[in-house]
Each structure stands twice: as C-alpha cells, then as structure tokens.
Amino acid sequence: MHRLRTNRLALAGAVVLAVLAAIALLAPTLAPHDPLQVNLPNALLAPCAQYPLGTDLLGRDVLSRLIYGARISLSIGIIAVGIAMLVGLAIGAMAGFYGGWVDAVLMRLVDTMLSIPTIFLLLAVIAIIGPSIHIVMVVIGLTSWMGVARLVRAEILSLKEREFILAARVLGASSWRIITKHLLPNAMGPVLVSATLGVGGAILTESALSYLGLGVQPPTPSWGNILNEGRIALGVAWWLTLSPGLCILVTVLAFNLLGEGIRQRLMRQD
C-alpha cells in the first residue's frame, strides 16, 4: 500500500473499495429502511427526501436494498475468486512442478474447460442444481480457475530451476515443502493481480446471472436482481436501473484500477 500511494488511480480504487467494504459491514446501521419491507402505496416513488434513490415496484427503498446488495455482491465476488484461486493454485502448482504426464493431463483439462463457453456452463449448472447464493459462489469459482492455473504453472516452471530451489532439494526438502514454502510464495505476485481483477469479473458474472433470474433470488437484494427488477419499469422508473448499474460500474472499475496498479508495481520491481 505504501508503494501504491504514488499511483493515484490505484489509490483511488483502493479507497473506493474500502468505502464499499465499510458500507457492506455497516449495512444495518446505514440503511435508512428495511430492504425487505413492502409498502405498495409508495411503489415507484421518484427520488425524494424520504427515499433518496426512490422506491421499487413493491415500494421498497432502493437505497437500503443497494446497501444490503453490496454485502451480497462483494461477498459473492470475493468468495468465488477465493475458490478459483485455491483450485487454480493447486492445479497450476502440480502441473508446473511435476511436469511430464501430470502436466499434460492437467493442461488438457484446462484446455477442455476453456473450450466450453463459461456463461452457458454457468447457466446449465445453475439450471440443473437450482439458483441460490451459495450455488452461485461455488459455480462461478469452479468455472473461472483456468487462467489462474496457467499463470501459476508458468511461474512455477520459471522458479523451479532457480538456485534456491536446487538448494532446498539438496537439503532434502520434500516436494510439498518446496511447493508450499518456496514456489507458491514467490509466484503470488501475478496471482494477486489476477485475483484483484477476477473479483470485478465475478461481480459482473453474478450480476448477469441475477439479471437473467438465475442468480441471487428475490427478495434477497443484490445489484443484479435490483437491475433486473428495474428492467420491468424502465420507461417510468429510470432510477431502478441507474443506481445498481452505477454501483456495478464503480465497483468493477475500482477493482480493475487497483489490480492495474499492483501489476505496474510488480513490473517495476522486476
């Protein structure tokens, strides 16, 4: 973070994400209304003093739903990327370290996964299992690890021939210790950049799934299903689509700026 201070865009992204995280954590305190409370007489009210971002089709406060939706969208993005990182690190490390037939088999698995359109795979799995918050997290994570695996494999192939790895072998270190204590820590720089950028992508994927009705299910608020609800009344209630759209835009942009800043710093160190 000290090195990122000189990169204003990356610092701005970090500040925005810190604010969003604080909003998500303090949602019960910050939300002016109950996000699930139905109030039909107040349906489709334009932004006003009582409802700064207006109300939806059921009279629920849009601002409160966006604040609680930040919890859902951010948690899905972070947890999904965490799952993708774990799977990608494990497969990439094994492929790069052991090489030979292990590398060939695992890379063919990666190629097979990459050949399947991700959105169709997501739709198929969720349609079969059923949509829910936890299913969305797991499915997004298990369909987005391939890039991480390739990145880690490339880093391991470069690192395993260096002197400190040869010294560890001479000292009798086990393969597990070499991978976990020497190779993976030194390969985490590019992986961190990929993870930062991946959270933004996972939030976009969740929003797309919720927009299609296969993501987070109502009445639980997420930015994607708020956007989907606003589509119905787009001609008369512009605020229902503008507000969640801006939230998604700002969040994804902040993650991308932070990831780009980290990438530039790592390139300068190299």
C-alpha positions as CSV (number, residue, x, y, z in Angstrom):
1,M,0.0,0.0,0.0
2,H,2.9,2.4,0.7
3,R,4.2,1.8,-2.9
4,L,0.7,2.3,-4.4
5,R,0.5,5.8,-2.9
6,T,2.3,7.2,-6.0
7,N,-0.3,5.7,-8.3
8,R,-3.3,7.9,-7.9
9,L,-5.7,5.7,-9.9
10,A,-4.8,2.6,-7.9
11,L,-5.1,4.5,-4.6
12,A,-8.5,5.8,-5.7
13,G,-9.6,2.3,-6.4
14,A,-8.4,1.1,-3.0
15,V,-10.2,4.0,-1.3
16,V,-13.4,3.2,-3.1
17,L,-13.2,-0.5,-2.2
18,A,-12.5,0.4,1.4
19,V,-15.6,2.6,1.5
20,L,-17.7,-0.1,-0.1
21,A,-16.5,-2.7,2.4
22,A,-17.3,-0.3,5.2
23,I,-20.8,0.2,3.8
24,A,-21.4,-3.5,3.4
25,L,-20.2,-4.2,7.0
26,L,-22.3,-1.4,8.5
27,A,-25.4,-2.1,6.3
28,P,-27.8,-2.5,9.3
29,T,-26.7,0.9,10.7
30,L,-26.5,2.8,7.4
31,A,-29.7,1.5,5.7
32,P,-32.5,4.1,6.3
33,H,-35.3,1.5,5.8
34,D,-35.8,-2.3,5.9
35,P,-34.8,-3.5,2.5
36,L,-37.4,-6.2,2.5
37,Q,-40.4,-4.2,3.8
38,V,-43.1,-4.0,1.2
39,N,-45.1,-0.7,1.0
40,L,-47.3,-0.8,-2.0
41,P,-48.8,2.7,-1.6
42,N,-45.2,4.1,-2.1
43,A,-44.4,2.0,-5.2
44,L,-42.3,3.6,-7.8
45,L,-41.7,6.9,-6.0
46,A,-39.1,9.1,-7.6
47,P,-36.1,10.1,-5.5
48,C,-37.1,12.4,-2.6
49,A,-36.1,13.3,0.9
50,Q,-37.5,10.2,2.5
51,Y,-36.3,7.9,-0.3
52,P,-33.1,9.4,-1.8
53,L,-32.9,6.8,-4.6
54,G,-36.7,6.2,-4.9
55,T,-38.6,3.0,-4.4
56,D,-39.2,-0.1,-6.5
57,L,-42.3,-1.9,-7.8
58,L,-43.2,-3.1,-4.3
59,G,-42.5,0.2,-2.5
60,R,-39.1,-0.9,-1.0
61,D,-36.4,1.6,-0.5
62,V,-33.8,1.3,-3.3
63,L,-31.0,2.9,-1.3
64,S,-31.4,0.3,1.5
65,R,-31.5,-2.5,-1.0
66,L,-28.4,-1.2,-2.7
67,I,-26.6,-1.1,0.7
68,Y,-27.6,-4.6,1.6
69,G,-26.9,-5.7,-2.0
70,A,-23.3,-4.5,-1.6
71,R,-22.9,-7.3,1.0
72,I,-24.2,-9.9,-1.4
73,S,-22.3,-8.8,-4.5
74,L,-19.0,-8.2,-2.8
75,S,-19.1,-11.5,-0.8
76,I,-20.0,-13.5,-3.9
77,G,-17.1,-11.8,-5.9
78,I,-14.6,-12.4,-3.1
79,I,-15.6,-15.9,-2.2
80,A,-15.9,-17.0,-5.8
81,V,-12.5,-15.7,-6.6
82,G,-11.1,-17.4,-3.5
83,I,-12.4,-20.7,-4.7
84,A,-11.0,-20.1,-8.2
85,M,-7.6,-19.2,-6.6
86,L,-7.5,-22.4,-4.5
87,V,-8.3,-24.6,-7.4
88,G,-6.0,-22.7,-9.8
89,L,-3.1,-22.7,-7.4
90,A,-3.3,-26.4,-6.7
91,I,-3.6,-27.5,-10.4
92,G,-1.1,-25.0,-11.7
93,A,1.5,-25.8,-9.0
94,M,1.2,-29.6,-9.6
95,A,1.4,-29.2,-13.4
96,G,4.4,-26.9,-13.2
97,F,6.3,-28.7,-10.5
98,Y,5.9,-32.4,-11.6
99,G,5.8,-31.8,-15.4
100,G,5.6,-34.9,-17.7
101,W,2.3,-36.7,-17.9
102,V,0.9,-34.8,-14.9
103,D,1.4,-31.5,-16.7
104,A,-0.1,-33.0,-19.9
105,V,-3.2,-34.3,-18.2
106,L,-3.9,-31.2,-16.2
107,M,-3.3,-28.8,-19.1
108,R,-5.6,-30.8,-21.3
109,L,-8.2,-30.4,-18.5
110,V,-7.6,-26.7,-18.6
111,D,-8.0,-26.6,-22.4
112,T,-11.2,-28.5,-22.2
113,M,-12.7,-26.2,-19.6
114,L,-11.6,-23.2,-21.6
115,S,-13.3,-24.6,-24.8
116,I,-16.7,-24.5,-23.0
117,P,-18.4,-21.1,-23.1
118,T,-18.4,-20.0,-19.4
119,I,-21.8,-18.4,-19.4
120,F,-23.5,-21.4,-21.0
121,L,-21.8,-23.7,-18.5
122,L,-22.9,-21.5,-15.6
123,L,-26.5,-21.4,-16.9
124,A,-26.6,-25.2,-17.4
125,V,-25.2,-26.0,-13.9
126,I,-27.4,-23.5,-12.1
127,A,-30.5,-24.6,-14.1
128,I,-29.9,-28.2,-13.0
129,I,-28.9,-27.6,-9.4
130,G,-31.1,-24.6,-8.7
131,P,-30.1,-20.9,-8.0
132,S,-29.0,-19.8,-4.6
133,I,-26.3,-17.5,-3.2
134,H,-24.0,-20.4,-2.2
135,I,-24.5,-22.2,-5.5
136,V,-23.7,-19.0,-7.4
137,M,-20.5,-18.6,-5.4
138,V,-19.3,-22.2,-6.0
139,V,-20.2,-22.4,-9.6
140,I,-18.5,-19.1,-10.5
141,G,-15.4,-20.2,-8.6
142,L,-15.3,-23.6,-10.2
143,T,-15.7,-22.2,-13.8
144,S,-13.1,-19.4,-13.5
145,W,-9.9,-21.1,-12.2
146,M,-8.3,-21.9,-15.6
147,G,-6.5,-18.6,-16.1
148,V,-5.0,-18.8,-12.6
149,A,-3.8,-22.4,-13.2
150,R,-2.0,-21.4,-16.4
151,L,-0.5,-18.3,-14.7
152,V,0.8,-20.3,-11.7
153,R,2.1,-23.1,-14.0
154,A,4.2,-20.6,-15.9
155,E,5.6,-19.0,-12.8
156,I,6.4,-22.4,-11.3
157,L,8.2,-23.6,-14.4
158,S,10.4,-20.5,-14.2
159,L,11.0,-20.7,-10.5
160,K,11.8,-24.4,-10.0
161,E,15.1,-24.1,-11.9
162,R,16.5,-21.3,-9.7
163,E,19.3,-21.8,-7.2
164,F,17.2,-21.5,-4.1
165,I,15.0,-24.4,-5.2
166,L,18.0,-26.5,-6.1
167,A,19.5,-25.7,-2.6
168,A,16.2,-26.8,-1.0
169,R,16.4,-30.1,-2.9
170,V,20.0,-30.7,-1.8
171,L,19.0,-30.1,1.8
172,G,16.4,-32.8,1.5
173,A,13.2,-30.7,1.5
174,S,10.1,-32.6,0.4
175,S,8.1,-31.8,-2.7
176,W,5.3,-30.5,-0.6
177,R,7.6,-28.2,1.4
178,I,9.2,-26.9,-1.8
179,I,5.9,-26.1,-3.4
180,T,4.2,-24.5,-0.3
181,K,7.2,-22.8,1.3
182,H,9.3,-21.7,-1.7
183,L,7.5,-21.8,-5.0
184,L,4.0,-20.6,-4.3
185,P,5.0,-17.6,-2.1
186,N,7.3,-16.4,-4.9
187,A,4.6,-16.9,-7.5
188,M,1.9,-15.0,-5.7
189,G,2.6,-11.5,-7.2
190,P,0.9,-12.1,-10.6
191,V,-1.7,-14.3,-8.9
192,L,-2.7,-11.4,-6.6
193,V,-3.2,-9.2,-9.7
194,S,-5.3,-11.9,-11.3
195,A,-7.4,-12.2,-8.1
196,T,-8.0,-8.5,-7.9
197,L,-9.2,-8.3,-11.4
198,G,-11.1,-11.5,-11.0
199,V,-13.3,-10.1,-8.3
200,G,-14.6,-7.5,-10.6
201,G,-15.3,-10.2,-13.2
202,A,-17.1,-12.3,-10.7
203,I,-19.4,-9.4,-9.7
204,L,-20.2,-8.9,-13.3
205,T,-21.0,-12.6,-13.8
206,E,-23.2,-12.6,-10.7
207,S,-25.0,-9.5,-11.9
208,A,-25.6,-11.1,-15.3
209,L,-26.9,-14.3,-13.7
210,S,-29.2,-12.4,-11.4
211,Y,-30.4,-10.2,-14.3
212,L,-31.4,-13.4,-16.1
213,G,-33.2,-14.7,-12.9
214,L,-30.6,-17.5,-12.2
215,G,-28.5,-15.7,-9.6
216,V,-29.5,-14.4,-6.2
217,Q,-33.2,-14.9,-5.8
218,P,-35.6,-12.3,-4.6
219,P,-36.4,-10.9,-2.1
220,T,-32.7,-11.1,-1.1
221,P,-31.2,-7.9,-2.7
222,S,-28.2,-8.0,-5.0
223,W,-27.2,-5.4,-7.5
224,G,-28.0,-7.8,-10.4
225,N,-31.6,-8.6,-9.3
226,I,-32.3,-5.0,-8.5
227,L,-31.2,-4.2,-12.0
228,N,-33.5,-7.0,-13.3
229,E,-36.5,-5.6,-11.4
230,G,-35.8,-2.2,-12.8
231,R,-36.0,-3.5,-16.3
232,I,-39.7,-4.1,-16.0
233,A,-40.4,-0.4,-15.2
234,L,-37.6,1.1,-17.3
235,G,-39.9,3.5,-19.1
236,V,-41.3,5.1,-15.9
237,A,-38.7,4.5,-13.2
238,W,-35.2,5.2,-14.5
239,W,-33.7,5.2,-11.0
240,L,-34.3,1.4,-10.7
241,T,-31.7,0.7,-13.3
242,L,-29.4,3.7,-13.0
243,S,-28.5,3.1,-9.3
244,P,-27.4,-0.6,-9.4
245,G,-25.8,0.0,-12.8
246,L,-23.6,2.7,-11.3
247,C,-22.8,0.6,-8.3
248,I,-21.6,-2.3,-10.5
249,L,-19.6,0.1,-12.7
250,V,-17.8,1.9,-9.9
251,T,-17.0,-1.4,-8.0
252,V,-15.6,-3.2,-11.1
253,L,-13.7,-0.1,-12.1
254,A,-12.2,0.2,-8.6
255,F,-11.0,-3.4,-8.6
256,N,-9.6,-3.0,-12.1
257,L,-7.7,0.2,-11.1
258,L,-6.3,-1.5,-8.0
259,G,-5.2,-4.6,-10.0
260,E,-3.6,-2.5,-12.7
261,G,-1.7,-0.5,-10.0
262,I,-0.4,-3.7,-8.4
263,R,0.6,-5.0,-11.8
264,Q,2.6,-1.9,-12.6
265,R,4.4,-2.0,-9.3
266,L,5.3,-5.6,-9.8
267,M,6.7,-4.9,-13.3
268,R,8.8,-2.1,-11.8
269,Q,10.2,-4.3,-9.1
270,D,11.1,-6.9,-11.8
